[in-house]
Amino acid sequence: METIDLVVPEEFSSERLDKAVPQLYSELSRSTVQQLINENAVTVNGEACNKKTMIKSGDIIEINVPDPVNLSVEPENIPLDVVYEDDYLLVVNKPKGMVVHPAAGNYNGTLVNALLYHCGDSLSGINGVIRPGIVHRIDKDTSGLLVCAKTDATHKGLAEQIKEHSFTRIYNTVVIGNIKDDNGTINAPIGRHPKDRKKQAVTDKNSRNAVTHFEVIERYNGFTFLKVKLETGRTHQIRVHMAYRGNPVAGDVVYGNSKNTYGLEGQCLNASTIGFIHPITKEYLEFTSELPEYFKDFLRRISK
């Protein structure tokens, strides 16, 4: 780990921390500085800070830059449930428990490792060597459909649809509690949790607009089976919004209030439908997956 100490000169007084540091130390980009701040690797006068911290002349900024990690990712012969594939993209049905791309603590056994084996060099490189082909993500313990890009043009076209909210994303989930309304909308901004940097929360501070629509499929004793459609796609959006509503996703140990529910390991959440305009052929494609066995087993348990 490298430690960088900077003393703020007069001309940088009243400047935002994340904006000033790249000017004081040009080897770090603003995005890298923001990431380091989020990881609590930056202090001002020995105190914790955020990217909007305003600095003043004479302040001492300490930056702890971790040692570089070998970013090579190896192909692995991991079976893939391929729902659709052509020369430009593929749609896969990710199982519960599989991490989408390599990260600290998970450098193998991921969807990316499987994609590299399946597709070889035919994956878009926009997201770099760690996330080739990955246009959007779902959590490790969320199962369901993902579209992966084989070319950069395909990647850009899909990413633009996600940005414009024209990309269809429908989930099935079971939440704790009985929801009386047959349908509803949660419109509440989501940002980083003010006290726990690893979590998201409904907050007005440093947040982004987030909208979730839900429809009741069936009610059980103490649980509700839902169809959920995302209008926006914030990190952990469904899990955060349902917990905010008072109906956390069953099995969610991060945002819920119980460790396990009828043997569930992780949240009961499945990305059941995705739809988009093919960036190359311009054809609208939509795919729906069958509920995975863990989900159906949970429904059987709560119906008794």
ZILIN-V785866 format. One record per residue. N is the residue number from 0. RES is the residue in one letter. SS is DSSP state (a for helix, b for strand, c for the rest). OMEGA is omega in whole degrees, -180 to 180 (none if undefined). BURIAL is # if it has 9 or more other C-alpha atoms within 8 Angstrom, else .. Layout:
# ZILIN-V785866
N_RES_SS_OMEGA_BURIAL ; N_RES_SS_OMEGA_BURIAL
This chain:
# ZILIN-V785866
0_M_c_178_. ; 1_E_b_177_. ; 2_T_b_-180_. ; 3_I_b_178_. ; 4_D_b_180_. ; 5_L_b_174_. ; 6_V_b_-175_# ; 7_V_c_177_# ; 8_P_c_-176_# ; 9_E_a_-175_. ; 10_E_a_179_. ; 11_F_a_176_# ; 12_S_c_179_# ; 13_S_c_177_. ; 14_E_b_176_# ; 15_R_b_-177_# ; 16_L_a_-175_# ; 17_D_a_178_# ; 18_K_a_-176_# ; 19_A_a_-173_# ; 20_V_a_179_# ; 21_P_a_177_# ; 22_Q_a_178_. ; 23_L_a_-179_. ; 24_Y_c_-169_. ; 25_S_c_-179_. ; 26_E_c_178_. ; 27_L_c_177_# ; 28_S_c_-180_. ; 29_R_a_180_# ; 30_S_a_178_. ; 31_T_a_178_. ; 32_V_a_179_# ; 33_Q_a_178_# ; 34_Q_a_179_. ; 35_L_a_177_# ; 36_I_a_179_# ; 37_N_a_180_# ; 38_E_c_179_. ; 39_N_c_-180_# ; 40_A_c_180_# ; 41_V_b_176_# ; 42_T_b_174_# ; 43_V_b_-176_# ; 44_N_c_177_. ; 45_G_c_-177_. ; 46_E_b_176_. ; 47_A_b_-175_. ; 48_C_c_171_# ; 49_N_c_-172_. ; 50_K_c_-179_# ; 51_K_c_177_. ; 52_T_c_179_. ; 53_M_b_-177_# ; 54_I_b_179_# ; 55_K_c_-178_# ; 56_S_c_178_# ; 57_G_c_177_. ; 58_D_c_177_# ; 59_I_b_179_# ; 60_I_b_177_# ; 61_E_b_-179_# ; 62_I_b_177_# ; 63_N_b_-177_# ; 64_V_b_-179_# ; 65_P_c_177_. ; 66_D_c_-180_. ; 67_P_c_-180_. ; 68_V_c_175_. ; 69_N_c_-172_. ; 70_L_c_179_. ; 71_S_c_180_. ; 72_V_c_-174_# ; 73_E_c_173_. ; 74_P_c_177_# ; 75_E_c_-179_# ; 76_N_c_179_. ; 77_I_c_-179_. ; 78_P_c_178_. ; 79_L_c_173_. ; 80_D_c_-177_. ; 81_V_b_-179_# ; 82_V_b_-179_# ; 83_Y_b_177_. ; 84_E_b_170_# ; 85_D_c_-176_. ; 86_D_c_-172_. ; 87_Y_c_-177_# ; 88_L_b_171_# ; 89_L_b_177_# ; 90_V_b_-179_# ; 91_V_b_178_# ; 92_N_b_-174_# ; 93_K_b_178_# ; 94_P_c_174_. ; 95_K_c_178_# ; 96_G_c_179_. ; 97_M_c_175_# ; 98_V_c_-176_# ; 99_V_c_-178_# ; 100_H_c_-179_# ; 101_P_c_176_# ; 102_A_b_-179_. ; 103_A_c_179_. ; 104_G_c_-179_. ; 105_N_b_-178_# ; 106_Y_c_175_# ; 107_N_c_-179_# ; 108_G_c_-177_# ; 109_T_c_176_# ; 110_L_a_179_# ; 111_V_a_177_# ; 112_N_a_179_# ; 113_A_a_180_# ; 114_L_a_179_# ; 115_L_a_177_# ; 116_Y_a_-176_# ; 117_H_a_-173_. ; 118_C_a_-177_. ; 119_G_c_-179_# ; 120_D_c_-176_. ; 121_S_c_176_. ; 122_L_c_179_# ; 123_S_c_-177_# ; 124_G_c_-175_# ; 125_I_c_-178_. ; 126_N_c_174_# ; 127_G_c_-174_. ; 128_V_c_-178_# ; 129_I_c_-175_# ; 130_R_c_179_# ; 131_P_c_177_# ; 132_G_c_-174_# ; 133_I_b_-179_# ; 134_V_c_178_# ; 135_H_c_-173_. ; 136_R_c_165_. ; 137_I_c_-174_. ; 138_D_c_179_# ; 139_K_c_-175_# ; 140_D_c_170_# ; 141_T_c_179_# ; 142_S_b_171_# ; 143_G_b_-166_# ; 144_L_b_175_# ; 145_L_b_172_# ; 146_V_b_-179_# ; 147_C_b_-175_# ; 148_A_b_177_# ; 149_K_c_-179_# ; 150_T_c_180_# ; 151_D_a_180_# ; 152_A_a_177_. ; 153_T_a_180_# ; 154_H_a_-179_# ; 155_K_a_-180_. ; 156_G_a_178_# ; 157_L_a_-180_# ; 158_A_a_179_# ; 159_E_a_178_. ; 160_Q_a_177_# ; 161_I_a_180_# ; 162_K_a_-178_. ; 163_E_c_179_. ; 164_H_c_177_# ; 165_S_c_180_. ; 166_F_c_-176_# ; 167_T_b_177_# ; 168_R_b_-179_# ; 169_I_b_-179_# ; 170_Y_b_165_# ; 171_N_b_179_# ; 172_T_b_170_# ; 173_V_b_-180_# ; 174_V_b_180_# ; 175_I_b_180_# ; 176_G_c_179_. ; 177_N_c_178_# ; 178_I_c_-175_# ; 179_K_c_-179_. ; 180_D_c_180_. ; 181_D_c_177_. ; 182_N_b_-179_. ; 183_G_b_179_. ; 184_T_b_175_. ; 185_I_b_180_# ; 186_N_b_-176_. ; 187_A_c_-176_# ; 188_P_c_-179_# ; 189_I_b_176_# ; 190_G_b_180_# ; 191_R_b_180_# ; 192_H_c_-175_# ; 193_P_c_-177_. ; 194_K_c_-178_. ; 195_D_c_-174_. ; 196_R_c_-179_# ; 197_K_c_-177_. ; 198_K_c_172_. ; 199_Q_b_-179_# ; 200_A_b_170_# ; 201_V_b_-175_# ; 202_T_c_176_# ; 203_D_c_-176_. ; 204_K_c_178_. ; 205_N_c_-175_. ; 206_S_b_177_# ; 207_R_b_180_. ; 208_N_c_180_# ; 209_A_c_-177_# ; 210_V_b_180_# ; 211_T_b_177_# ; 212_H_b_179_# ; 213_F_b_179_# ; 214_E_b_-179_# ; 215_V_b_175_# ; 216_I_b_180_. ; 217_E_b_178_. ; 218_R_b_177_# ; 219_Y_b_179_# ; 220_N_c_179_. ; 221_G_c_-180_. ; 222_F_b_175_# ; 223_T_b_179_# ; 224_F_b_-172_# ; 225_L_b_163_# ; 226_K_b_-175_# ; 227_V_b_178_# ; 228_K_b_180_# ; 229_L_b_171_# ; 230_E_c_173_# ; 231_T_c_-177_# ; 232_G_c_179_. ; 233_R_c_178_. ; 234_T_c_178_. ; 235_H_c_-170_. ; 236_Q_a_-178_# ; 237_I_a_-178_# ; 238_R_a_-180_# ; 239_V_a_-177_# ; 240_H_a_-179_# ; 241_M_a_176_# ; 242_A_a_178_# ; 243_Y_a_180_# ; 244_R_a_-178_. ; 245_G_c_180_. ; 246_N_c_-178_# ; 247_P_c_178_# ; 248_V_b_-180_# ; 249_A_c_178_# ; 250_G_c_-178_# ; 251_D_c_-177_# ; 252_V_c_-179_# ; 253_V_c_-176_. ; 254_Y_c_180_# ; 255_G_c_-178_# ; 256_N_c_177_. ; 257_S_c_-178_. ; 258_K_c_-180_. ; 259_N_c_178_# ; 260_T_c_-179_. ; 261_Y_c_175_. ; 262_G_c_178_. ; 263_L_c_173_# ; 264_E_c_-174_. ; 265_G_c_-172_# ; 266_Q_c_177_# ; 267_C_c_-173_# ; 268_L_b_-177_# ; 269_N_b_176_# ; 270_A_b_-168_# ; 271_S_b_-177_# ; 272_T_b_169_# ; 273_I_b_179_# ; 274_G_b_-176_# ; 275_F_b_174_# ; 276_I_b_180_# ; 277_H_c_-175_# ; 278_P_c_-177_# ; 279_I_c_-177_. ; 280_T_c_-179_. ; 281_K_c_177_. ; 282_E_c_176_. ; 283_Y_b_179_. ; 284_L_b_176_. ; 285_E_b_-177_. ; 286_F_b_178_. ; 287_T_b_-179_. ; 288_S_c_173_# ; 289_E_c_177_. ; 290_L_c_179_. ; 291_P_c_-174_. ; 292_E_a_-180_. ; 293_Y_a_-179_. ; 294_F_a_-180_# ; 295_K_a_178_# ; 296_D_a_178_. ; 297_F_a_177_# ; 298_L_a_178_. ; 299_R_a_-178_. ; 300_R_a_-176_. ; 301_I_a_179_# ; 302_S_a_-179_. ; 303_K_c_none_.
